[in-house]
Structure formats: C-alpha cells, structure tokens
Amino acid sequence: MEEIFRTNDLVKLSYIRHVLSEDGIEPFVLDEHTAMIDGRGPMVPIRVTVREDQADRARWLLREIDRD
C-alpha cells in the first residue's frame, strides 16, 4: 500500500473516494475512526492509500484537489 493523500476534510475525503472508485481504484482509508475519536471532528490526518501499482494513476486523478 502507498499513501497518496492526507486530509482532515471529510467532504474532500468523500470526493477522493468517489474519484478513485469511478476509475476502478479501491482506496484504503487509514485513521478515519481514530481521527474522530473525541467527536469534535478529525484531529489527526486521515490517510488515503492505494495499491502500489495504482499509486501513480491515483495521484494523477487527484492532482487538482487542494492539499491540507
């Protein structure tokens, strides 16, 4: 697995999942539940990973999304 994106923005995370899924890339989201542990919103960055052989394509698809 290779990390391709980090965000604290849940709307952006939803959009990232959609964009990757539309292209047949299955995103694996790490730290999503840990980030929400105290109920005030994401406190730690949520990491989006994909298979290593899909990382370059996934980064290209997400190239225009602002980074946190």
N, CA, C and O atoms as a Maestro MAE file, in Angstrom:
{
 s_m_m2io_version
 :::
 2.0.0
}

f_m_ct {
 s_m_title
 :::
 protein
 m_atom[272] {
  # First column is atom index #
  i_m_mmod_type
  r_m_x_coord
  r_m_y_coord
  r_m_z_coord
  i_m_residue_number
  s_m_chain_name
  s_m_pdb_residue_name
  s_m_pdb_atom_name
  i_m_atomic_number
  :::
  1 25 0.839 -1.173 0.000 1 A "MET " " N  " 7
  2 3 0.000 0.000 0.000 1 A "MET " " CA " 6
  3 2 0.887 1.241 0.000 1 A "MET " " C  " 6
  4 15 1.955 1.265 0.611 1 A "MET " " O  " 8
  5 25 0.420 2.260 -0.696 2 A "GLU " " N  " 7
  6 3 1.173 3.510 -0.779 2 A "GLU " " CA " 6
  7 2 0.233 4.680 -0.486 2 A "GLU " " C  " 6
  8 15 -0.855 4.775 -1.055 2 A "GLU " " O  " 8
  9 25 0.665 5.556 0.399 3 A "GLU " " N  " 7
  10 3 -0.140 6.723 0.742 3 A "GLU " " CA " 6
  11 2 -0.119 7.713 -0.416 3 A "GLU " " C  " 6
  12 15 0.933 8.027 -0.973 3 A "GLU " " O  " 8
  13 25 -1.314 8.199 -0.762 4 A "ILE " " N  " 7
  14 3 -1.404 9.156 -1.868 4 A "ILE " " CA " 6
  15 2 -1.993 10.496 -1.446 4 A "ILE " " C  " 6
  16 15 -1.880 11.481 -2.177 4 A "ILE " " O  " 8
  17 25 -2.623 10.542 -0.269 5 A "PHE " " N  " 7
  18 3 -3.278 11.784 0.144 5 A "PHE " " CA " 6
  19 2 -3.516 11.758 1.651 5 A "PHE " " C  " 6
  20 15 -3.732 10.700 2.241 5 A "PHE " " O  " 8
  21 25 -3.472 12.949 2.268 6 A "ARG " " N  " 7
  22 3 -3.841 13.143 3.674 6 A "ARG " " CA " 6
  23 2 -4.799 14.309 3.756 6 A "ARG " " C  " 6
  24 15 -4.634 15.315 3.066 6 A "ARG " " O  " 8
  25 25 -5.801 14.169 4.602 7 A "THR " " N  " 7
  26 3 -6.756 15.263 4.764 7 A "THR " " CA " 6
  27 2 -7.457 15.170 6.110 7 A "THR " " C  " 6
  28 15 -7.556 14.096 6.703 7 A "THR " " O  " 8
  29 25 -7.932 16.294 6.573 8 A "ASN " " N  " 7
  30 3 -8.818 16.350 7.743 8 A "ASN " " CA " 6
  31 2 -10.226 16.725 7.310 8 A "ASN " " C  " 6
  32 15 -11.121 16.841 8.148 8 A "ASN " " O  " 8
  33 25 -10.430 16.913 6.032 9 A "ASP " " N  " 7
  34 3 -11.699 17.370 5.467 9 A "ASP " " CA " 6
  35 2 -12.532 16.160 5.032 9 A "ASP " " C  " 6
  36 15 -12.174 15.463 4.082 9 A "ASP " " O  " 8
  37 25 -13.640 15.916 5.730 10 A "LEU " " N  " 7
  38 3 -14.462 14.741 5.435 10 A "LEU " " CA " 6
  39 2 -15.164 14.842 4.080 10 A "LEU " " C  " 6
  40 15 -15.404 13.821 3.436 10 A "LEU " " O  " 8
  41 25 -15.490 16.040 3.647 11 A "VAL " " N  " 7
  42 3 -16.107 16.221 2.324 11 A "VAL " " CA " 6
  43 2 -15.086 15.897 1.234 11 A "VAL " " C  " 6
  44 15 -15.398 15.213 0.259 11 A "VAL " " O  " 8
  45 25 -13.870 16.395 1.413 12 A "LYS " " N  " 7
  46 3 -12.802 16.100 0.450 12 A "LYS " " CA " 6
  47 2 -12.524 14.595 0.414 12 A "LYS " " C  " 6
  48 15 -12.293 14.031 -0.656 12 A "LYS " " O  " 8
  49 25 -12.545 13.950 1.574 13 A "LEU " " N  " 7
  50 3 -12.322 12.510 1.647 13 A "LEU " " CA " 6
  51 2 -13.393 11.761 0.851 13 A "LEU " " C  " 6
  52 15 -13.082 10.817 0.125 13 A "LEU " " O  " 8
  53 25 -14.629 12.172 0.986 14 A "SER " " N  " 7
  54 3 -15.715 11.547 0.239 14 A "SER " " CA " 6
  55 2 -15.501 11.713 -1.268 14 A "SER " " C  " 6
  56 15 -15.712 10.773 -2.035 14 A "SER " " O  " 8
  57 25 -15.085 12.904 -1.685 15 A "TYR " " N  " 7
  58 3 -14.839 13.169 -3.098 15 A "TYR " " CA " 6
  59 2 -13.675 12.312 -3.621 15 A "TYR " " C  " 6
  60 15 -13.742 11.773 -4.726 15 A "TYR " " O  " 8
  61 25 -12.634 12.197 -2.836 16 A "ILE " " N  " 7
  62 3 -11.475 11.369 -3.220 16 A "ILE " " CA " 6
  63 2 -11.908 9.925 -3.423 16 A "ILE " " C  " 6
  64 15 -11.535 9.291 -4.410 16 A "ILE " " O  " 8
  65 25 -12.686 9.414 -2.498 17 A "ARG " " N  " 7
  66 3 -13.190 8.041 -2.640 17 A "ARG " " CA " 6
  67 2 -13.980 7.885 -3.942 17 A "ARG " " C  " 6
  68 15 -13.820 6.898 -4.660 17 A "ARG " " O  " 8
  69 25 -14.818 8.854 -4.232 18 A "HIS " " N  " 7
  70 3 -15.641 8.810 -5.446 18 A "HIS " " CA " 6
  71 2 -14.772 8.820 -6.705 18 A "HIS " " C  " 6
  72 15 -14.957 7.989 -7.595 18 A "HIS " " O  " 8
  73 25 -13.835 9.750 -6.779 19 A "VAL " " N  " 7
  74 3 -12.973 9.879 -7.965 19 A "VAL " " CA " 6
  75 2 -12.190 8.593 -8.202 19 A "VAL " " C  " 6
  76 15 -12.115 8.111 -9.332 19 A "VAL " " O  " 8
  77 25 -11.612 8.040 -7.152 20 A "LEU " " N  " 7
  78 3 -10.820 6.819 -7.305 20 A "LEU " " CA " 6
  79 2 -11.708 5.638 -7.695 20 A "LEU " " C  " 6
  80 15 -11.355 4.853 -8.575 20 A "LEU " " O  " 8
  81 25 -12.846 5.516 -7.045 21 A "SER " " N  " 7
  82 3 -13.757 4.402 -7.345 21 A "SER " " CA " 6
  83 2 -14.261 4.450 -8.776 21 A "SER " " C  " 6
  84 15 -14.400 3.412 -9.423 21 A "SER " " O  " 8
  85 25 -14.538 5.650 -9.276 22 A "GLU " " N  " 7
  86 3 -15.004 5.804 -10.655 22 A "GLU " " CA " 6
  87 2 -13.972 5.309 -11.666 22 A "GLU " " C  " 6
  88 15 -14.322 4.904 -12.774 22 A "GLU " " O  " 8
  89 25 -12.695 5.346 -11.275 23 A "ASP " " N  " 7
  90 3 -11.626 4.892 -12.170 23 A "ASP " " CA " 6
  91 2 -11.223 3.447 -11.877 23 A "ASP " " C  " 6
  92 15 -10.261 2.944 -12.458 23 A "ASP " " O  " 8
  93 25 -11.948 2.777 -10.984 24 A "GLY " " N  " 7
  94 3 -11.657 1.381 -10.676 24 A "GLY " " CA " 6
  95 2 -10.535 1.181 -9.673 24 A "GLY " " C  " 6
  96 15 -10.001 0.079 -9.551 24 A "GLY " " O  " 8
  97 25 -10.173 2.228 -8.958 25 A "ILE " " N  " 7
  98 3 -9.118 2.139 -7.949 25 A "ILE " " CA " 6
  99 2 -9.782 2.062 -6.580 25 A "ILE " " C  " 6
  100 15 -10.575 2.932 -6.219 25 A "ILE " " O  " 8
  101 25 -9.457 1.024 -5.827 26 A "GLU " " N  " 7
  102 3 -10.033 0.870 -4.495 26 A "GLU " " CA " 6
  103 2 -9.164 1.597 -3.467 26 A "GLU " " C  " 6
  104 15 -8.027 1.194 -3.222 26 A "GLU " " O  " 8
  105 25 -9.693 2.664 -2.868 27 A "PRO " " N  " 7
  106 3 -8.923 3.364 -1.850 27 A "PRO " " CA " 6
  107 2 -9.051 2.657 -0.498 27 A "PRO " " C  " 6
  108 15 -10.110 2.130 -0.159 27 A "PRO " " O  " 8
  109 25 -7.971 2.656 0.255 28 A "PHE " " N  " 7
  110 3 -7.963 2.145 1.616 28 A "PHE " " CA " 6
  111 2 -7.719 3.349 2.518 28 A "PHE " " C  " 6
  112 15 -6.680 4.003 2.427 28 A "PHE " " O  " 8
  113 25 -8.675 3.633 3.380 29 A "VAL " " N  " 7
  114 3 -8.606 4.822 4.226 29 A "VAL " " CA " 6
  115 2 -8.140 4.405 5.619 29 A "VAL " " C  " 6
  116 15 -8.730 3.533 6.256 29 A "VAL " " O  " 8
  117 25 -7.075 5.045 6.069 30 A "LEU " " N  " 7
  118 3 -6.492 4.744 7.374 30 A "LEU " " CA " 6
  119 2 -6.714 5.902 8.335 30 A "LEU " " C  " 6
  120 15 -6.697 7.064 7.930 30 A "LEU " " O  " 8
  121 25 -6.917 5.590 9.581 31 A "ASP " " N  " 7
  122 3 -7.048 6.569 10.669 31 A "ASP " " CA " 6
  123 2 -8.370 7.314 10.657 31 A "ASP " " C  " 6
  124 15 -8.516 8.298 11.383 31 A "ASP " " O  " 8
  125 25 -9.330 6.887 9.865 32 A "GLU " " N  " 7
  126 3 -10.602 7.607 9.808 32 A "GLU " " CA " 6
  127 2 -11.325 7.567 11.151 32 A "GLU " " C  " 6
  128 15 -11.848 8.586 11.602 32 A "GLU " " O  " 8
  129 25 -11.357 6.424 11.780 33 A "HIS " " N  " 7
  130 3 -12.057 6.309 13.062 33 A "HIS " " CA " 6
  131 2 -11.236 6.910 14.198 33 A "HIS " " C  " 6
  132 15 -11.792 7.509 15.119 33 A "HIS " " O  " 8
  133 25 -9.942 6.756 14.137 34 A "THR " " N  " 7
  134 3 -9.067 7.348 15.147 34 A "THR " " CA " 6
  135 2 -9.168 8.861 15.117 34 A "THR " " C  " 6
  136 15 -9.143 9.502 16.168 34 A "THR " " O  " 8
  137 25 -9.281 9.437 13.946 35 A "ALA " " N  " 7
  138 3 -9.356 10.883 13.801 35 A "ALA " " CA " 6
  139 2 -10.609 11.448 14.456 35 A "ALA " " C  " 6
  140 15 -10.619 12.607 14.870 35 A "ALA " " O  " 8
  141 25 -11.649 10.655 14.553 36 A "MET " " N  " 7
  142 3 -12.933 11.127 15.073 36 A "MET " " CA " 6
  143 2 -13.182 10.690 16.514 36 A "MET " " C  " 6
  144 15 -14.314 10.783 16.990 36 A "MET " " O  " 8
  145 25 -12.183 10.229 17.200 37 A "ILE " " N  " 7
  146 3 -12.363 9.586 18.499 37 A "ILE " " CA " 6
  147 2 -13.013 10.478 19.556 37 A "ILE " " C  " 6
  148 15 -13.740 9.966 20.407 37 A "ILE " " O  " 8
  149 25 -12.781 11.771 19.535 38 A "ASP " " N  " 7
  150 3 -13.359 12.609 20.594 38 A "ASP " " CA " 6
  151 2 -14.633 13.320 20.159 38 A "ASP " " C  " 6
  152 15 -15.210 14.071 20.946 38 A "ASP " " O  " 8
  153 25 -15.085 13.106 18.932 39 A "GLY " " N  " 7
  154 3 -16.351 13.651 18.480 39 A "GLY " " CA " 6
  155 2 -16.331 15.095 18.010 39 A "GLY " " C  " 6
  156 15 -17.375 15.625 17.628 39 A "GLY " " O  " 8
  157 25 -15.177 15.746 18.026 40 A "ARG " " N  " 7
  158 3 -15.091 17.148 17.602 40 A "ARG " " CA " 6
  159 2 -14.673 17.297 16.152 40 A "ARG " " C  " 6
  160 15 -14.459 18.418 15.691 40 A "ARG " " O  " 8
  161 25 -14.556 16.235 15.444 41 A "GLY " " N  " 7
  162 3 -14.074 16.309 14.065 41 A "GLY " " CA " 6
  163 2 -12.683 15.725 13.985 41 A "GLY " " C  " 6
  164 15 -12.093 15.379 15.009 41 A "GLY " " O  " 8
  165 25 -12.160 15.613 12.800 42 A "PRO " " N  " 7
  166 3 -10.847 14.987 12.617 42 A "PRO " " CA " 6
  167 2 -9.732 15.736 13.349 42 A "PRO " " C  " 6
  168 15 -9.512 16.925 13.119 42 A "PRO " " O  " 8
  169 25 -9.045 15.030 14.220 43 A "MET " " N  " 7
  170 3 -7.950 15.623 14.985 43 A "MET " " CA " 6
  171 2 -6.578 15.216 14.430 43 A "MET " " C  " 6
  172 15 -5.586 15.909 14.654 43 A "MET " " O  " 8
  173 25 -6.528 14.119 13.723 44 A "VAL " " N  " 7
  174 3 -5.287 13.668 13.083 44 A "VAL " " CA " 6
  175 2 -5.591 13.492 11.598 44 A "VAL " " C  " 6
  176 15 -6.733 13.220 11.230 44 A "VAL " " O  " 8
  177 25 -4.598 13.643 10.757 45 A "PRO " " N  " 7
  178 3 -4.847 13.481 9.312 45 A "PRO " " CA " 6
  179 2 -5.342 12.074 8.972 45 A "PRO " " C  " 6
  180 15 -4.840 11.078 9.493 45 A "PRO " " O  " 8
  181 25 -6.315 12.018 8.107 46 A "ILE " " N  " 7
  182 3 -6.827 10.752 7.589 46 A "ILE " " CA " 6
  183 2 -6.027 10.447 6.329 46 A "ILE " " C  " 6
  184 15 -5.931 11.281 5.429 46 A "ILE " " O  " 8
  185 25 -5.458 9.252 6.269 47 A "ARG " " N  " 7
  186 3 -4.594 8.881 5.153 47 A "ARG " " CA " 6
  187 2 -5.347 8.015 4.143 47 A "ARG " " C  " 6
  188 15 -6.084 7.102 4.514 47 A "ARG " " O  " 8
  189 25 -5.150 8.317 2.882 48 A "VAL " " N  " 7
  190 3 -5.729 7.533 1.791 48 A "VAL " " CA " 6
  191 2 -4.587 6.786 1.122 48 A "VAL " " C  " 6
  192 15 -3.600 7.389 0.701 48 A "VAL " " O  " 8
  193 25 -4.728 5.477 1.029 49 A "THR " " N  " 7
  194 3 -3.706 4.655 0.387 49 A "THR " " CA " 6
  195 2 -4.351 3.836 -0.732 49 A "THR " " C  " 6
  196 15 -5.561 3.611 -0.757 49 A "THR " " O  " 8
  197 25 -3.499 3.403 -1.648 50 A "VAL " " N  " 7
  198 3 -3.925 2.520 -2.740 50 A "VAL " " CA " 6
  199 2 -2.828 1.489 -2.958 50 A "VAL " " C  " 6
  200 15 -1.742 1.590 -2.388 50 A "VAL " " O  " 8
  201 25 -3.121 0.505 -3.782 51 A "ARG " " N  " 7
  202 3 -2.079 -0.473 -4.131 51 A "ARG " " CA " 6
  203 2 -0.936 0.254 -4.836 51 A "ARG " " C  " 6
  204 15 -1.160 1.223 -5.560 51 A "ARG " " O  " 8
  205 25 0.266 -0.214 -4.621 52 A "GLU " " N  " 7
  206 3 1.446 0.445 -5.190 52 A "GLU " " CA " 6
  207 2 1.376 0.575 -6.703 52 A "GLU " " C  " 6
  208 15 1.805 1.590 -7.252 52 A "GLU " " O  " 8
  209 25 0.843 -0.431 -7.388 53 A "ASP " " N  " 7
  210 3 0.780 -0.376 -8.851 53 A "ASP " " CA " 6
  211 2 -0.267 0.619 -9.363 53 A "ASP " " C  " 6
  212 15 -0.315 0.893 -10.562 53 A "ASP " " O  " 8
  213 25 -1.103 1.162 -8.476 54 A "GLN " " N  " 7
  214 3 -2.120 2.137 -8.868 54 A "GLN " " CA " 6
  215 2 -1.812 3.542 -8.348 54 A "GLN " " C  " 6
  216 15 -2.563 4.478 -8.622 54 A "GLN " " O  " 8
  217 25 -0.734 3.698 -7.612 55 A "ALA " " N  " 7
  218 3 -0.425 4.968 -6.945 55 A "ALA " " CA " 6
  219 2 -0.222 6.122 -7.930 55 A "ALA " " C  " 6
  220 15 -0.761 7.209 -7.719 55 A "ALA " " O  " 8
  221 25 0.532 5.909 -8.982 56 A "ASP " " N  " 7
  222 3 0.780 6.993 -9.942 56 A "ASP " " CA " 6
  223 2 -0.516 7.455 -10.602 56 A "ASP " " C  " 6
  224 15 -0.748 8.656 -10.744 56 A "ASP " " O  " 8
  225 25 -1.347 6.522 -10.999 57 A "ARG " " N  " 7
  226 3 -2.633 6.871 -11.619 57 A "ARG " " CA " 6
  227 2 -3.523 7.617 -10.609 57 A "ARG " " C  " 6
  228 15 -4.164 8.606 -10.965 57 A "ARG " " O  " 8
  229 25 -3.563 7.157 -9.381 58 A "ALA " " N  " 7
  230 3 -4.389 7.791 -8.354 58 A "ALA " " CA " 6
  231 2 -3.920 9.221 -8.088 58 A "ALA " " C  " 6
  232 15 -4.743 10.128 -7.961 58 A "ALA " " O  " 8
  233 25 -2.617 9.428 -8.005 59 A "ARG " " N  " 7
  234 3 -2.087 10.786 -7.803 59 A "ARG " " CA " 6
  235 2 -2.459 11.693 -8.976 59 A "ARG " " C  " 6
  236 15 -2.795 12.862 -8.788 59 A "ARG " " O  " 8
  237 25 -2.396 11.147 -10.167 60 A "TRP " " N  " 7
  238 3 -2.759 11.937 -11.343 60 A "TRP " " CA " 6
  239 2 -4.236 12.335 -11.279 60 A "TRP " " C  " 6
  240 15 -4.581 13.477 -11.581 60 A "TRP " " O  " 8
  241 25 -5.096 11.415 -10.893 61 A "LEU " " N  " 7
  242 3 -6.525 11.711 -10.793 61 A "LEU " " CA " 6
  243 2 -6.816 12.778 -9.745 61 A "LEU " " C  " 6
  244 15 -7.760 13.555 -9.888 61 A "LEU " " O  " 8
  245 25 -6.006 12.813 -8.697 62 A "LEU " " N  " 7
  246 3 -6.241 13.741 -7.586 62 A "LEU " " CA " 6
  247 2 -5.382 14.999 -7.672 62 A "LEU " " C  " 6
  248 15 -5.326 15.769 -6.714 62 A "LEU " " O  " 8
  249 25 -4.723 15.216 -8.780 63 A "ARG " " N  " 7
  250 3 -3.743 16.299 -8.914 63 A "ARG " " CA " 6
  251 2 -4.326 17.692 -8.672 63 A "ARG " " C  " 6
  252 15 -3.602 18.589 -8.240 63 A "ARG " " O  " 8
  253 25 -5.598 17.889 -8.937 64 A "GLU " " N  " 7
  254 3 -6.191 19.218 -8.804 64 A "GLU " " CA " 6
  255 2 -6.882 19.455 -7.462 64 A "GLU " " C  " 6
  256 15 -7.406 20.543 -7.219 64 A "GLU " " O  " 8
  257 25 -6.887 18.462 -6.603 65 A "ILE " " N  " 7
  258 3 -7.505 18.634 -5.299 65 A "ILE " " CA " 6
  259 2 -6.497 19.307 -4.369 65 A "ILE " " C  " 6
  260 15 -5.350 18.874 -4.259 65 A "ILE " " O  " 8
  261 25 -6.938 20.363 -3.710 66 A "ASP " " N  " 7
  262 3 -6.066 21.077 -2.765 66 A "ASP " " CA " 6
  263 2 -5.657 20.167 -1.627 66 A "ASP " " C  " 6
  264 15 -6.460 19.392 -1.106 66 A "ASP " " O  " 8
  265 25 -4.408 20.274 -1.255 67 A "ARG " " N  " 7
  266 3 -3.897 19.507 -0.106 67 A "ARG " " CA " 6
  267 2 -4.132 20.315 1.164 67 A "ARG " " C  " 6
  268 15 -4.157 21.546 1.139 67 A "ARG " " O  " 8
  269 25 -4.305 19.602 2.273 68 A "ASP " " N  " 7
  270 3 -4.457 20.285 3.585 68 A "ASP " " CA " 6
  271 2 -3.174 20.959 3.975 68 A "ASP " " C  " 6
  272 15 -3.101 21.580 5.035 68 A "ASP " " O  " 8
  :::
 }
 m_bond[271] {
  # First column is bond index #
  i_m_from
  i_m_to
  i_m_order
  :::
  1 1 2 1
  2 2 3 1
  3 3 4 2
  4 3 5 1
  5 5 6 1
  6 6 7 1
  7 7 8 2
  8 7 9 1
  9 9 10 1
  10 10 11 1
  11 11 12 2
  12 11 13 1
  13 13 14 1
  14 14 15 1
  15 15 16 2
  16 15 17 1
  17 17 18 1
  18 18 19 1
  19 19 20 2
  20 19 21 1
  21 21 22 1
  22 22 23 1
  23 23 24 2
  24 23 25 1
  25 25 26 1
  26 26 27 1
  27 27 28 2
  28 27 29 1
  29 29 30 1
  30 30 31 1
  31 31 32 2
  32 31 33 1
  33 33 34 1
  34 34 35 1
  35 35 36 2
  36 35 37 1
  37 37 38 1
  38 38 39 1
  39 39 40 2
  40 39 41 1
  41 41 42 1
  42 42 43 1
  43 43 44 2
  44 43 45 1
  45 45 46 1
  46 46 47 1
  47 47 48 2
  48 47 49 1
  49 49 50 1
  50 50 51 1
  51 51 52 2
  52 51 53 1
  53 53 54 1
  54 54 55 1
  55 55 56 2
  56 55 57 1
  57 57 58 1
  58 58 59 1
  59 59 60 2
  60 59 61 1
  61 61 62 1
  62 62 63 1
  63 63 64 2
  64 63 65 1
  65 65 66 1
  66 66 67 1
  67 67 68 2
  68 67 69 1
  69 69 70 1
  70 70 71 1
  71 71 72 2
  72 71 73 1
  73 73 74 1
  74 74 75 1
  75 75 76 2
  76 75 77 1
  77 77 78 1
  78 78 79 1
  79 79 80 2
  80 79 81 1
  81 81 82 1
  82 82 83 1
  83 83 84 2
  84 83 85 1
  85 85 86 1
  86 86 87 1
  87 87 88 2
  88 87 89 1
  89 89 90 1
  90 90 91 1
  91 91 92 2
  92 91 93 1
  93 93 94 1
  94 94 95 1
  95 95 96 2
  96 95 97 1
  97 97 98 1
  98 98 99 1
  99 99 100 2
  100 99 101 1
  101 101 102 1
  102 102 103 1
  103 103 104 2
  104 103 105 1
  105 105 106 1
  106 106 107 1
  107 107 108 2
  108 107 109 1
  109 109 110 1
  110 110 111 1
  111 111 112 2
  112 111 113 1
  113 113 114 1
  114 114 115 1
  115 115 116 2
  116 115 117 1
  117 117 118 1
  118 118 119 1
  119 119 120 2
  120 119 121 1
  121 121 122 1
  122 122 123 1
  123 123 124 2
  124 123 125 1
  125 125 126 1
  126 126 127 1
  127 127 128 2
  128 127 129 1
  129 129 130 1
  130 130 131 1
  131 131 132 2
  132 131 133 1
  133 133 134 1
  134 134 135 1
  135 135 136 2
  136 135 137 1
  137 137 138 1
  138 138 139 1
  139 139 140 2
  140 139 141 1
  141 141 142 1
  142 142 143 1
  143 143 144 2
  144 143 145 1
  145 145 146 1
  146 146 147 1
  147 147 148 2
  148 147 149 1
  149 149 150 1
  150 150 151 1
  151 151 152 2
  152 151 153 1
  153 153 154 1
  154 154 155 1
  155 155 156 2
  156 155 157 1
  157 157 158 1
  158 158 159 1
  159 159 160 2
  160 159 161 1
  161 161 162 1
  162 162 163 1
  163 163 164 2
  164 163 165 1
  165 165 166 1
  166 166 167 1
  167 167 168 2
  168 167 169 1
  169 169 170 1
  170 170 171 1
  171 171 172 2
  172 171 173 1
  173 173 174 1
  174 174 175 1
  175 175 176 2
  176 175 177 1
  177 177 178 1
  178 178 179 1
  179 179 180 2
  180 179 181 1
  181 181 182 1
  182 182 183 1
  183 183 184 2
  184 183 185 1
  185 185 186 1
  186 186 187 1
  187 187 188 2
  188 187 189 1
  189 189 190 1
  190 190 191 1
  191 191 192 2
  192 191 193 1
  193 193 194 1
  194 194 195 1
  195 195 196 2
  196 195 197 1
  197 197 198 1
  198 198 199 1
  199 199 200 2
  200 199 201 1
  201 201 202 1
  202 202 203 1
  203 203 204 2
  204 203 205 1
  205 205 206 1
  206 206 207 1
  207 207 208 2
  208 207 209 1
  209 209 210 1
  210 210 211 1
  211 211 212 2
  212 211 213 1
  213 213 214 1
  214 214 215 1
  215 215 216 2
  216 215 217 1
  217 217 218 1
  218 218 219 1
  219 219 220 2
  220 219 221 1
  221 221 222 1
  222 222 223 1
  223 223 224 2
  224 223 225 1
  225 225 226 1
  226 226 227 1
  227 227 228 2
  228 227 229 1
  229 229 230 1
  230 230 231 1
  231 231 232 2
  232 231 233 1
  233 233 234 1
  234 234 235 1
  235 235 236 2
  236 235 237 1
  237 237 238 1
  238 238 239 1
  239 239 240 2
  240 239 241 1
  241 241 242 1
  242 242 243 1
  243 243 244 2
  244 243 245 1
  245 245 246 1
  246 246 247 1
  247 247 248 2
  248 247 249 1
  249 249 250 1
  250 250 251 1
  251 251 252 2
  252 251 253 1
  253 253 254 1
  254 254 255 1
  255 255 256 2
  256 255 257 1
  257 257 258 1
  258 258 259 1
  259 259 260 2
  260 259 261 1
  261 261 262 1
  262 262 263 1
  263 263 264 2
  264 263 265 1
  265 265 266 1
  266 266 267 1
  267 267 268 2
  268 267 269 1
  269 269 270 1
  270 270 271 1
  271 271 272 2
  :::
 }
}
